[in-house]
Amino acid sequence: MDKVATGTVHKLPNDLRDALLSSDQAFVVWQDITPLARNEWICWVTSGKKEETRNIRIQKALSKLGGGMRRPCCWIGCQHRNN
C-alpha cells in the first residue's frame, strides 16, 4: 500500500496521504476514483486556511470516502483546474 494515487493539479500532501493509508475503506475508494476527483478532495482539504480546519477536513474526507462518496459534496470545486 505504499503507492497512493494523486490528483491532476495538486500533489497529495503527506498528512492526507498518511490518513488515507490509515483507513482501508477510504483508501480503496481513493484508488478507484478518477485523478480529477482526487484533485477535488486534495484541493478541498488544503484550501482550509487554519490547521484545525484542514485536520477536520481530512477526517471528514476519510469518513466520506470510507462511505463511498467520490467527490466532496456542496463545494464549488477546485478553482485551479483547467476547464
C-alpha positions as protocol buffer text, in pm:
chain_id: "A"
residue {
  index: 1
  type: MET
  ca { x: 0 y: 0 z: 0 }
}
residue {
  index: 2
  type: ASP
  ca { x: 287 y: 249 z: -42 }
}
residue {
  index: 3
  type: LYS
  ca { x: 168 y: 385 z: -375 }
}
residue {
  index: 4
  type: VAL
  ca { x: -110 y: 635 z: -329 }
}
residue {
  index: 5
  type: ALA
  ca { x: -258 y: 791 z: -641 }
}
residue {
  index: 6
  type: THR
  ca { x: -260 y: 1170 z: -665 }
}
residue {
  index: 7
  type: GLY
  ca { x: -462 y: 1441 z: -837 }
}
residue {
  index: 8
  type: THR
  ca { x: -429 y: 1622 z: -1168 }
}
residue {
  index: 9
  type: VAL
  ca { x: -314 y: 1964 z: -1048 }
}
residue {
  index: 10
  type: HIS
  ca { x: -237 y: 1918 z: -680 }
}
residue {
  index: 11
  type: LYS
  ca { x: 19 y: 1689 z: -525 }
}
residue {
  index: 12
  type: LEU
  ca { x: -103 y: 1467 z: -245 }
}
residue {
  index: 13
  type: PRO
  ca { x: 10 y: 1623 z: 84 }
}
residue {
  index: 14
  type: ASN
  ca { x: 175 y: 1394 z: 337 }
}
residue {
  index: 15
  type: ASP
  ca { x: -88 y: 1442 z: 607 }
}
residue {
  index: 16
  type: LEU
  ca { x: -370 y: 1339 z: 373 }
}
residue {
  index: 17
  type: ARG
  ca { x: -161 y: 1052 z: 234 }
}
residue {
  index: 18
  type: ASP
  ca { x: -94 y: 919 z: 584 }
}
residue {
  index: 19
  type: ALA
  ca { x: -460 y: 950 z: 675 }
}
residue {
  index: 20
  type: LEU
  ca { x: -567 y: 759 z: 364 }
}
residue {
  index: 21
  type: LEU
  ca { x: -320 y: 483 z: 443 }
}
residue {
  index: 22
  type: SER
  ca { x: -473 y: 454 z: 790 }
}
residue {
  index: 23
  type: SER
  ca { x: -822 y: 378 z: 655 }
}
residue {
  index: 24
  type: ASP
  ca { x: -863 y: 72 z: 435 }
}
residue {
  index: 25
  type: GLN
  ca { x: -1214 y: 169 z: 320 }
}
residue {
  index: 26
  type: ALA
  ca { x: -1121 y: 527 z: 230 }
}
residue {
  index: 27
  type: PHE
  ca { x: -803 y: 408 z: 57 }
}
residue {
  index: 28
  type: VAL
  ca { x: -991 y: 164 z: -166 }
}
residue {
  index: 29
  type: VAL
  ca { x: -1230 y: 436 z: -283 }
}
residue {
  index: 30
  type: TRP
  ca { x: -941 y: 685 z: -323 }
}
residue {
  index: 31
  type: GLN
  ca { x: -755 y: 447 z: -552 }
}
residue {
  index: 32
  type: ASP
  ca { x: -1072 y: 385 z: -755 }
}
residue {
  index: 33
  type: ILE
  ca { x: -1180 y: 744 z: -820 }
}
residue {
  index: 34
  type: THR
  ca { x: -1054 y: 949 z: -1113 }
}
residue {
  index: 35
  type: PRO
  ca { x: -749 y: 1176 z: -1088 }
}
residue {
  index: 36
  type: LEU
  ca { x: -984 y: 1474 z: -1125 }
}
residue {
  index: 37
  type: ALA
  ca { x: -1194 y: 1354 z: -831 }
}
residue {
  index: 38
  type: ARG
  ca { x: -878 y: 1303 z: -622 }
}
residue {
  index: 39
  type: ASN
  ca { x: -775 y: 1655 z: -718 }
}
residue {
  index: 40
  type: GLU
  ca { x: -1106 y: 1789 z: -584 }
}
residue {
  index: 41
  type: TRP
  ca { x: -1051 y: 1616 z: -248 }
}
residue {
  index: 42
  type: ILE
  ca { x: -692 y: 1742 z: -224 }
}
residue {
  index: 43
  type: CYS
  ca { x: -793 y: 2099 z: -305 }
}
residue {
  index: 44
  type: TRP
  ca { x: -1085 y: 2087 z: -61 }
}
residue {
  index: 45
  type: VAL
  ca { x: -859 y: 1966 z: 220 }
}
residue {
  index: 46
  type: THR
  ca { x: -575 y: 2209 z: 150 }
}
residue {
  index: 47
  type: SER
  ca { x: -797 y: 2513 z: 92 }
}
residue {
  index: 48
  type: GLY
  ca { x: -869 y: 2538 z: 463 }
}
residue {
  index: 49
  type: LYS
  ca { x: -672 y: 2833 z: 596 }
}
residue {
  index: 50
  type: LYS
  ca { x: -630 y: 2710 z: 953 }
}
residue {
  index: 51
  type: GLU
  ca { x: -457 y: 2388 z: 1055 }
}
residue {
  index: 52
  type: GLU
  ca { x: -764 y: 2298 z: 1262 }
}
residue {
  index: 53
  type: THR
  ca { x: -988 y: 2332 z: 954 }
}
residue {
  index: 54
  type: ARG
  ca { x: -752 y: 2120 z: 748 }
}
residue {
  index: 55
  type: ASN
  ca { x: -746 y: 1846 z: 1012 }
}
residue {
  index: 56
  type: ILE
  ca { x: -1126 y: 1846 z: 1032 }
}
residue {
  index: 57
  type: ARG
  ca { x: -1146 y: 1820 z: 654 }
}
residue {
  index: 58
  type: ILE
  ca { x: -904 y: 1527 z: 649 }
}
residue {
  index: 59
  type: GLN
  ca { x: -1121 y: 1341 z: 899 }
}
residue {
  index: 60
  type: LYS
  ca { x: -1436 y: 1425 z: 702 }
}
residue {
  index: 61
  type: ALA
  ca { x: -1269 y: 1312 z: 380 }
}
residue {
  index: 62
  type: LEU
  ca { x: -1183 y: 977 z: 538 }
}
residue {
  index: 63
  type: SER
  ca { x: -1538 y: 938 z: 661 }
}
residue {
  index: 64
  type: LYS
  ca { x: -1697 y: 1036 z: 330 }
}
residue {
  index: 65
  type: LEU
  ca { x: -1458 y: 833 z: 116 }
}
residue {
  index: 66
  type: GLY
  ca { x: -1499 y: 538 z: 351 }
}
residue {
  index: 67
  type: GLY
  ca { x: -1873 y: 564 z: 294 }
}
residue {
  index: 68
  type: GLY
  ca { x: -1825 y: 559 z: -84 }
}
residue {
  index: 69
  type: MET
  ca { x: -1852 y: 931 z: -163 }
}
residue {
  index: 70
  type: ARG
  ca { x: -1643 y: 1000 z: -471 }
}
residue {
  index: 71
  type: ARG
  ca { x: -1627 y: 1384 z: -460 }
}
residue {
  index: 72
  type: PRO
  ca { x: -1658 y: 1650 z: -190 }
}
residue {
  index: 73
  type: CYS
  ca { x: -2022 y: 1747 z: -150 }
}
residue {
  index: 74
  type: CYS
  ca { x: -2155 y: 2100 z: -152 }
}
residue {
  index: 75
  type: TRP
  ca { x: -1827 y: 2253 z: -269 }
}
residue {
  index: 76
  type: ILE
  ca { x: -1780 y: 2458 z: -585 }
}
residue {
  index: 77
  type: GLY
  ca { x: -1477 y: 2257 z: -688 }
}
residue {
  index: 78
  type: CYS
  ca { x: -1112 y: 2322 z: -745 }
}
residue {
  index: 79
  type: GLN
  ca { x: -1051 y: 2670 z: -878 }
}
residue {
  index: 80
  type: HIS
  ca { x: -706 y: 2561 z: -1000 }
}
residue {
  index: 81
  type: ARG
  ca { x: -809 y: 2309 z: -1264 }
}
residue {
  index: 82
  type: ASN
  ca { x: -825 y: 2395 z: -1629 }
}
residue {
  index: 83
  type: ASN
  ca { x: -1172 y: 2386 z: -1781 }
}
